[in-house]
């Protein structure tokens, strides 16, 4: 009795420390099986180098297994406005916040919060994923929006999609672009201090793996086409070569970027700073790009909007991340990497400009 009272008090304060899984739930509907992507010798060497830089915490060199995709039909759940997590019978559903590692860092799991209950009837879903996608375009386009693909193309009855009203403009715009073709779906907004008691909820699975921007080709093309059309991307302009600078960022800067600039100019590569552009301009820029050179960073998420390009990504030796290599693998883009010195405490590093020039000379 005392234990139940304690749980009730903790849940009333928005604190949940128990969790459950729905992987074997009877309401689970598998939409696509897991598939293994294979790599050639050069790709495996890069992946092994990446894994070694993280002490082999993630090693895709023997193949990349995509997640099986599913929808789970749940009844009588609570949806938390401060995180996007789903609670069933007093336990957080792990798959609603990606996995156990993210669950441990989620405000739904570790931060008490006063959340006022509201009762809602009807069918609901959500792709809200906080704090990860709060204002991060990578997590928005790879953790959130792809989850709508199977749901919107399968569920025909009226369904409400729960999001937060304080979404950044590019997030609000892009989800509206997608929903424009699905009249059965409607956006509804939850406050960050609310929790909704829902009679019916469909939980869509996350599609990408950690450190991976890989999307199955039909899903990637679906996202591209909706967002190209929504932002009214103009085709037929001359293709560009671009370098995405992180000079104004706080981390992962190329310390000898000034040495790179004359080399880039020699091969007609234009220097751009994504933070100075509207999101529509970023989408158009990457649509127009035939060559993209850039240090690893969220700006490379915009490769999702490229029609066809060749990519050279710069990495510090101690943090070789695979997100955009796997994005390129999914879209069939040519990908290469230059690995520089080990990053300092801010992950800043230098690169060998001769390697960059050698790659540009082969274009």
C-alpha positions in Angstrom: 0.0 0.0 0.0 2.8 2.4 0.9 4.6 1.5 -2.3 1.6 2.3 -4.4 1.2 5.6 -2.6 4.8 6.4 -3.3 4.4 5.6 -7.0 1.3 7.8 -7.2 3.1 10.7 -5.6 6.1 10.4 -7.9 3.9 10.1 -11.0 1.9 13.1 -9.8 5.2 15.0 -9.9 6.0 13.8 -13.4 8.7 11.4 -12.2 8.9 7.9 -13.7 11.7 5.5 -12.8 10.3 2.2 -14.1 10.1 1.3 -17.7 8.6 -1.3 -20.0 9.0 -2.4 -23.7 6.3 -3.0 -26.3 8.5 -5.0 -28.7 6.3 -8.1 -28.0 3.0 -6.3 -27.5 0.0 -8.0 -29.2 -0.9 -4.7 -30.9 2.4 -4.6 -32.7 2.2 -4.5 -36.5 5.4 -5.0 -38.5 5.6 -2.7 -41.5 9.1 -3.6 -42.9 11.6 -6.3 -41.9 15.2 -5.7 -40.8 17.6 -5.6 -43.7 21.5 -5.9 -43.7 23.4 -3.4 -45.9 26.9 -4.6 -47.0 30.0 -2.5 -47.7 32.9 -2.7 -50.0 36.5 -2.9 -48.8 37.1 0.9 -48.8 33.9 1.5 -46.9 34.7 -1.2 -44.3 38.1 0.4 -43.7 36.5 3.7 -43.0 33.9 2.1 -40.7 36.6 0.2 -38.8 38.5 3.5 -38.4 35.4 5.1 -37.0 34.7 2.2 -34.6 38.3 2.3 -33.3 38.0 6.1 -32.6 35.1 5.2 -30.3 36.8 2.1 -28.9 34.4 0.0 -31.0 31.2 1.1 -29.2 29.5 0.9 -32.6 31.0 -1.2 -35.4 29.2 -1.3 -38.7 32.1 -2.7 -40.7 30.6 -6.2 -41.0 27.3 -4.8 -42.2 24.6 -2.3 -41.2 21.3 -3.8 -40.0 18.4 -1.5 -40.4 15.7 -1.6 -37.7 12.5 -3.5 -38.4 9.7 -1.0 -38.7 6.5 -1.3 -36.8 3.4 0.4 -35.5 2.1 -0.5 -32.0 -1.6 0.1 -31.2 -1.9 1.0 -27.5 -4.8 1.7 -25.2 -5.1 3.9 -22.1 -1.7 5.6 -22.1 -0.3 8.8 -20.8 1.6 11.2 -23.1 4.1 13.5 -21.5 4.4 17.0 -22.9 7.8 17.7 -21.4 9.5 14.9 -23.4 7.2 13.1 -25.9 7.4 9.9 -23.8 4.5 7.5 -23.5 3.6 5.9 -20.2 1.6 2.7 -19.8 0.5 1.3 -16.4 2.9 3.7 -14.6 5.9 2.6 -16.7 7.7 4.6 -19.4 7.6 2.9 -22.8 11.3 2.6 -23.9 10.5 2.7 -27.6 8.7 6.0 -27.3 12.1 7.7 -26.5 14.3 5.7 -28.9 16.2 3.3 -26.6 17.4 2.7 -23.0 20.4 5.0 -23.4 18.3 8.0 -24.4 15.7 7.0 -21.8 18.3 7.5 -19.1 18.9 11.0 -20.3 15.3 11.9 -20.9 13.5 14.5 -18.8 10.6 11.9 -18.7 12.9 9.6 -16.7 15.0 11.7 -14.5 13.5 15.1 -13.9 10.5 15.8 -11.7 8.0 18.1 -13.4 4.5 19.3 -12.6 2.4 18.0 -15.5 -1.4 18.8 -15.4 -3.5 15.9 -16.7 -6.1 16.2 -19.4 -8.3 13.5 -20.8 -8.6 13.1 -24.6 -10.8 10.8 -26.7 -10.1 9.7 -30.2 -7.0 8.3 -32.0 -3.6 9.9 -31.4 0.1 9.5 -32.3 3.3 11.6 -32.0 6.9 11.9 -33.2 7.8 14.4 -30.5 11.3 13.6 -29.2 12.7 15.9 -26.6 15.3 17.2 -25.7 17.1 15.6 -28.7 15.1 17.3 -31.5 14.2 20.5 -29.6 16.1 22.6 -32.1 18.4 20.1 -33.9 17.7 19.5 -37.5 19.6 16.2 -37.6 17.3 14.6 -34.9 14.3 16.2 -36.5 14.8 14.8 -40.0 16.2 11.4 -39.0 14.5 10.6 -35.6 11.2 12.4 -36.0 9.8 12.8 -39.4 10.6 9.4 -40.9 8.4 7.8 -38.2 5.4 9.2 -40.1 6.0 7.3 -43.3 4.4 4.0 -42.5 1.8 5.5 -40.2 0.4 8.0 -42.7 0.5 5.5 -45.5 -1.3 2.9 -43.5 -3.7 4.5 -41.1 -6.8 5.7 -42.9 -9.0 6.8 -40.0 -8.8 10.3 -38.5 -5.7 10.6 -36.3 -4.3 13.5 -34.3 -0.6 14.1 -34.2 0.6 15.5 -30.9 3.4 18.1 -31.1 4.5 21.1 -29.1 3.3 24.6 -30.0 6.9 26.0 -29.5 8.4 24.0 -32.4 11.0 25.9 -34.4 9.6 27.3 -37.6 11.4 24.9 -39.9 10.0 21.9 -37.9 6.4 23.3 -38.0 6.8 24.0 -41.8 8.2 20.6 -42.7 5.7 18.6 -40.8 2.9 20.6 -42.4 4.4 20.0 -45.8 4.2 16.2 -45.1 0.6 16.3 -43.7 -0.7 18.3 -46.7 -1.2 15.0 -48.6 -2.9 13.2 -45.7 -6.3 14.7 -44.9 -6.9 12.1 -42.2 -4.1 13.6 -40.0 -4.4 16.7 -37.9 -1.8 18.5 -35.8 -2.7 19.1 -32.1 -0.5 20.9 -29.6 0.4 19.9 -26.1 1.8 22.2 -23.4 5.2 21.3 -21.8 3.5 21.2 -18.4 0.7 18.9 -19.6 0.2 15.2 -19.7 -2.7 13.7 -21.8 -4.6 10.6 -20.9 -5.4 8.9 -24.2 -7.8 6.2 -25.0 -6.0 5.1 -28.2 -2.5 5.8 -29.3 -0.4 4.4 -32.2 3.4 4.4 -31.4 5.5 4.5 -34.6 9.0 3.0 -34.4 12.2 5.1 -34.8 13.8 4.3 -38.2 17.5 5.3 -37.9 20.1 3.7 -35.6 22.6 5.6 -33.4 25.2 7.5 -35.3 23.4 6.8 -38.6 21.6 8.9 -41.1 20.7 5.9 -43.1 17.1 5.9 -44.5 15.6 3.2 -46.7 15.4 4.7 -50.2 11.6 5.0 -50.4 11.5 6.8 -47.1 14.3 9.2 -48.0 12.7 10.0 -51.4 9.3 10.5 -49.7 10.8 13.1 -47.3 12.8 14.8 -50.1 9.8 15.2 -52.4 7.5 16.6 -49.7 10.0 19.1 -48.6 11.2 20.1 -52.1 7.6 20.8 -53.0 6.8 22.6 -49.7 9.7 24.9 -50.1 9.1 25.4 -53.8 12.6 24.3 -54.8 13.6 25.5 -58.3 15.1 23.0 -60.6 17.3 23.8 -63.6 19.8 26.3 -62.0 23.5 25.7 -62.6 25.0 23.2 -60.1 27.3 24.4 -57.4 30.3 23.3 -55.4 30.1 24.3 -51.7 32.1 24.2 -48.5 30.0 24.4 -45.3 32.1 26.3 -42.8 31.9 25.9 -39.0 34.1 28.9 -38.3 31.3 30.5 -36.2 30.4 27.3 -34.4 31.5 26.6 -30.8 32.9 23.1 -31.5 34.3 20.9 -34.3 36.0 23.8 -36.1 38.8 23.3 -38.6 41.6 25.3 -37.1 43.5 25.7 -40.3 40.5 26.6 -42.4 42.3 29.7 -43.7 44.8 27.4 -45.4 41.9 25.6 -47.1 40.2 28.7 -48.5 42.6 29.3 -51.5 42.5 25.6 -52.4 38.7 25.7 -52.4 38.7 28.9 -54.5 41.0 27.2 -57.0 38.4 24.5 -57.6 35.4 26.9 -57.6 34.1 25.8 -54.3 31.9 28.5 -52.6 32.2 28.9 -48.8 28.7 29.0 -47.1 27.6 29.3 -43.5 24.3 27.5 -43.0 23.4 29.6 -40.0 23.2 32.7 -42.1 20.5 31.2 -44.4 16.8 30.6 -44.0 15.8 26.9 -44.0 14.3 27.3 -47.5 17.6 28.8 -48.7 19.5 25.8 -47.2 17.2 23.3 -48.9 17.6 25.1 -52.3 21.4 25.4 -51.8 21.9 21.6 -51.2 19.4 20.8 -54.0 21.7 22.8 -56.3 25.0 21.3 -54.9 26.9 18.7 -57.0 29.9 18.8 -54.6 29.8 19.3 -50.8 32.9 19.6 -48.6 32.3 20.1 -44.9 33.5 19.2 -41.4 31.2 16.9 -39.5 28.3 18.8 -38.1 24.5 19.2 -38.2 24.7 21.3 -41.4 25.4 18.1 -43.3 21.8 17.0 -42.5 20.9 19.1 -45.5 22.4 16.4 -47.7 19.0 14.9 -47.4 17.8 17.6 -49.9 20.5 17.0 -52.5 19.4 15.8 -55.9 22.8 14.1 -56.5 26.2 15.0 -55.1 29.7 14.0 -54.2 30.6 14.5 -50.5 33.9 15.0 -48.7 33.5 15.0 -44.9 36.3 16.2 -42.5 36.7 14.5 -39.1 38.9 14.7 -36.1 40.9 11.5 -35.6 39.4 10.7 -32.3 35.7 11.2 -33.3 35.0 9.8 -36.7 31.2 9.7 -36.9 29.3 7.7 -39.4 26.0 9.6 -39.6 26.5 11.2 -43.0 28.5 8.3 -44.6 25.4 6.2 -44.0 23.1 8.9 -45.2 25.1 8.9 -48.5 24.9 5.1 -48.6 21.2 5.2 -48.5 20.9 7.8 -51.3 23.7 6.4 -53.4 25.9 9.5 -53.1 29.7 9.2 -53.5 31.3 9.7 -50.1 34.9 10.3 -49.1 36.5 11.4 -45.8 39.6 13.2 -44.7 40.7 12.4 -41.1 42.6 15.2 -39.4 44.4 15.5 -36.1 42.8 14.4 -32.8 40.3 17.0 -31.6 40.9 19.1 -28.6 38.4 19.5 -25.7 36.2 21.5 -28.1 36.7 18.8 -30.8 38.6 21.4 -32.9 41.3 20.0 -35.2 43.4 20.6 -38.3 43.3 18.7 -41.6 46.0 18.1 -44.3 45.0 20.5 -47.0 46.9 18.4 -49.5 44.4 15.5 -49.0 41.5 17.9 -49.7 43.2 19.2 -52.8 43.9 15.7 -54.1 40.2 14.8 -53.7 39.1 18.0 -55.5 41.6 17.5 -58.3 40.0 14.1 -59.1 36.5 15.6 -59.6 
